[in-house]
Amino acid sequence: MAYYYRLGKIPAKRHIQFRQPDNSLYFEELVSSKGFSGIYSNLYHTYAPTRIKKVGESIPVPLKILTDRPLLQTHLKTSIAKNTGTDFLEGRKILMANHDLRIAICNLENCKMDYYYKNGEADELLYIHDGSGYLDSQFGRLRFQKGDYVVIPRTTIYRIIFDNQPVRMLITESMTPIETVKRYRNELGQLLEHSPYCERDIHPPQELITETEKGEYTVKIKKGGFIHQYVYEHSPLDLVGWDGFLYPYTFSIYDFEPITGRIHMPPPIHQTFQCEGAVICSFVPRLFDYHPLSIPAPYNHSNIDSDEVLFYAEGEFMSRKGIDRGSFTLHPGGLPHGPHPGTVEKSIGAKETHEYAVMIDTFKPLFITEEALEYVDEKYPMSWTD
């Protein structure tokens, strides 16, 4: 969850008369989560959000998950991936998936969205690896830039205007809400003093966009493995105001304040977001451990309950060899993983790290997809051999 926010004009109370200049009523819409017991926002439309002009073709979204692949440590050399397309939806390459999560890259050039998009089944988390632009939604205009996480609650209708291309993005779709970390919040939802980020680091939309002209406006809706195409005679960005706790926002990886200690600290100190199926963590530049006998490199670790994905964003990756900017590693539960040979001794005496990485730990087995096969580093499973 974020915090209470409002933009534009709203009535004094919910669910009361709120009239347009011509004395007709504005159309109120409640966007709620977990039925009526989760976070929500109230939106006020110029036109009824239920009124459609026509329904177009439903297009299947291909996804082949390789559940029969041998148990292997996996390196996806996606650093070599150049452009994956020119369209925001078609350019997504889903590389890993399970019932809870989809993890994709989206590297675009000359992309221009001439439609709106709504994910009707999953929250989306965009990590902006390269590029910048605006996300325009019914909640307003949201600026994003390199290093930003863009959190987009499901059913948000949006389009993206990129002002700096080519663009590289890591996109995570979660079937359950993506939230700030529960243990960082007090009983009223405020982020605690010892949280590695605070409300000042969370940036909601700053400018409401109200489009009242009529015409043909296509909204592509992802649901049930299809892209469904709805055409409206009015823009979905016809709001005059809204308020609540549910809206898209950005949080920059550069604003994450690392937690450090005398000896090596476990990965939960890096946690940034939570959902029921996974945790998302941010590795950022930080001072290393200051015990006189400390070993900065991470210790070997056996995942009992999790599969671990690391997306290597920037910098020198101390515990890994042969990893480049934009690569993934997948270390599945059932196998121990740890630093490559020679990196432990090499780390001793180091004072700080300048790496950036995004870690996604899933609570159910994660499988690579057919689209990921072209990036598989066949030598990686044996890379711990001296």
N, C-alpha and C positions, 0 to 999 in steps of 0.2 A: 504494500500500500504506500501511497505518497502522503499527502496532507490535504486539508480542505482548501479549495481554490475556486475562484469564480471569474468569469469574463462576460462582458456585455450587460444587457438589461435582463433582469429577472423580476418576477412579482414578489411581494412581501412574504407570501407563504406558498408552499407547494400545493398543487391541485386546486387552485382557485382561478377565477377569471383573470385573463391577461390578454388585453385587446390590442389589435393592430391599429394603425392610424385610421383605417377605414371602418373601424369598430367591429371587424370580424375578430374571432379568437385566434391567438397564436396556438400552435399545436404542441402540447407538452409530451415529452417522451422520457420515460424512466429507463435508464440503462443500468441494470443491476447484475451483480454476481452472486453465485451460490443461492439462487432463488431470490429471496428478499432479505437474506441474512448476511450478505457480504457487502463490500463497498459498492457505491453506486453514484451516479450523477443524474441530474434532471436537466433536460435539454428543451429549448423552446424554438420551434420551427416556424418559418413563414408558411410552409406548405406541409400537408400531412405526409409523414414519412412512410406511410403504408400504401400510398397511391403510386401504382406503376403503370407504365405505358405499354410495355411488352416484355416478354421473356424470351431470351435467345437460346442458342444451343448450349448444352452442357458438355464441357470438354474434359475428358479424363486426365488426371495428373499421374503420369507413369511413375511407379516406384517398385523396384524389385530388390527386396532385402535378401541377402545371402546368408540364410540361417544354417546352411550345411558346411560352411567354411571351417577348416581346422582351427583349433584354439592357438592363436598366434599373437605375439606382440606385433603391432602394425605401425608403420610409418607411411603416411600419405604425403607424397612429395608435391603438394599443391602449390608450393612456391613456383613451380614451373607453369602453373595455370595462368594463361593470359586472359583474354576476354572469353567469358562464357556466354555472351550474347549481347543484344542491344535492348532487350525487354526485361523489365523488373521481375516478371513472373517466369517467363520462359528461360531467363538467364540464371535461375537458381539451379544449382547442381546439388541434390541431396546426397551426402556422402555416408552418413551414419544415421541409424534410426532404430527405434523400438516402439512399443505401444504408447509410451509417454512423450517421446521427443523426436524431433527431426533436426539434424544438423547439416547445414548447407553452406556453400560458398556462392557468392554472386559477384562476379567481376564484369563490370559493364563499361561500354564506351558508346558515345552518341545515343544515350538512352533518353527518351522523352515519353512520359506517360500521358497518353491521350484518353485515359480512362481513370476511374477510381477503383480502389481495391478494398475488400473486406475479408479478413480471415474469420470465418464463422465458427471455427472449431478450436482455435489455438491462440494463445498469447504469442506475440513475436518479440524477440530480442535481437536487434540489429547491432552488431559491433562494427563501427566504421573504421576499417583498416586504412583506407585511403579515400580521399574525396571529401566533399562537403555539400550542403544544400539545405533545403527546407522540406519538412513534412507538413503538408496542409491537410487538416482533417476537420470534422465538424466541431472539434474543440479549439480550432484556431491554428495559427502558424507556429511551427516549432523549428528552431534553427538547430542544425547538427553539423559537426565537423569531425575531423580525424581524431580518433581516440574515444569518441562518444559511444556509450551504450544508448540505444533508443528503445525504450520499453513501450510496446503498443498493445494495449488490452484487446482481447478478441472483440469482434463486432465493430471496432473503430473503422470508419470509412475514410480512406486517405489516398492521396497521390503524393509522389515525391518529385521535387524539382531539384535536379542536381546542377550546381553552379561550378563544380570543379570535377572534371572527368579526365582520365578514367577513374572508376570507382571500384574499390575492393571492399566486400562486406563478408562477415561471418554472420549467418542468420540461424537462430535457434527458434524452433516452434515448440511450445510446450502445451500439452493438452490440459494442464492445470495452471492456475494463475501464477505469473511471475511476480514475486513480492520482494520488498526489503526483508532483511533477515530478522526473524522474530526475536532472537536473543539480544538484538541491538535496540529493541524498543521497550518502553515502559508500558504499564497497563493501559494507558490512554493512547498508545500508538506513537508517541514522540520518540525520536531517536535519542538514545542515551548518551551521556557525556563521553563514555569510553568507546562509542561506536567509531569505526574507521571513516565514517562520513556522516554528514548531518543534512538537515533540510535545506541549508544554503547551497548545497551541492546538487540538489535535485531541481531541474529546470523545466517547468510546465510551459505550454504554449503562451506566447506573449501578446499575440495580436489576433483578434477574432476576424474571420473572413466571412462576410455575408453576401452570398450570390443569389439574387432574386430573379435573374433573367430566366425565361423559359426557353426550352430547346430540347435536344436529345442528350442525355447524360448516361453513359454506361457505367455500371458498377459491377465489377467481377467479384464474385463471392466464392471463397473456397470452403467446401463442406463435403465430407464423405468421399474424399478422393476425386472430386470433380471441381472444375471452375464453372460456376453457373453465372450466366450473363443476364443481368436485369437492366432494362432501359427505363429511365424516368424522364418526365417532361420538365423536371426542375433539378437544380443542382442539390446534391446532398449537403452542401455547405451553405444551407439557407438559414442558419441559426442567428438569432438576435442576442442570445445569451445562454449561459448554463452555469451550474455550480455543482460541487460534489468532490468526491475523493477518487473517482475513476476517470483517468485521462492519460494520454501518452505523455512521456517526459524523457528527458535525457539526463544521463549521469556520465561524467568523463572519467575514464580510467586514470587520468592524470590527477584527479581530485581524491583518489583513494589513498588514505593515510596508513602506511603499513605498521603492523604491530611486530615488534622485535623482542628478543630476549637473550639471556646469557648463553643458552644452548639452542640447537636447531628447533624451531617451532613447527608444529604440524600444519598441514594445509588448511584446516578450518579457520585459521587466523586470517586467511586471504578471502574468506567468503564475502560475496557482494550481493547475491540474490539467492532466493530459494523458490522451489516449486515442489510439488509432491513427488515428482519423478527424478529430481536432480538438485544439485547445488551448483552455482556458478561462482567462480573465484577469479580474482584479479591478482596476478603477480606483477609487482611494480618495483622500481628502484628502491633499495633499502639498505641500511647498514646491516652487516652480518653479525653473527653471534659474538659476544665479547667475553665469554669464559676463556681463560688462558689456554685451555686445551680443546677448544671447540673445533668442530669440523663443519665448515659452512655448507658443504655439499649434502644433499638429502641422503638419509639412510635408506637401505633396501626396505621395501614395503610389499606385503602381500595384501591385495584387496580381497576381503572376504565378502563384503556386501556391495561393492561398487565396481563399475568399469570406469576408467579414468581417461578422459580426452584432454589433451593440451593443444592449444592453438598458439603457435609461436609468433608473436606480433612484431617485436622489435628487440634489438640488442644482442649481446652474447649470451648463449644459453649454456651456463656453466657445466651442468651435469650431462649434457648430450653432445655427441659428436655427429656430424653429418646432417644436422638440422638447419634449415634455412628459414628466412623470414617468410611466413605464410604457410609453413608446414603444419601437419597434424601428427600427433602420436596417439594411439589407442592402446592402453594397457588393460587387458580384460581381467576380471576377477578369476581366480584359479591359478594365476601365474604371478610369481614375485617380479617386481621391477625395481630398478634403482639406477644409480649413476654408472656411466660407462667406465670401462677400465682406464685408470690413470687420472680420472677427474677428481677423485676423492683427495689424493695426495696433492694434486695441483691446487685444490681449493684452500688448503690449510694456509693461514696467514693472510688470506684475502680479507679486505675490510668492507667491501660493498659490492653490490650488483647493480647493473643498469638495464636489466632485461624487463620486457613487458610480455605477458602471456595471459591468455584466458583459459581457465580450466573448467571443464564440465564433468562432474562426477555423477553418473547415473546409478540408480538403485536397482535397476533390472538390466539384464544383459543387453548390450548394444551391438548391433551388427552393421557391417559395412554394406553398401549397396552396389549394384552392378555399375553405376556411374563412377564409383570410387576406384574400380579396378585399374584404370589407366594410370593412377597415381601411386599404386602400391610399390613400395621399396622391398623387393624380394630378399635383400640381404639383411634387412633390419633384425629379424628374429635371432640371427647369429651374431649380432654386433657387440654382445657382451663377452665374446670369446677373445682372449688375448691374441 
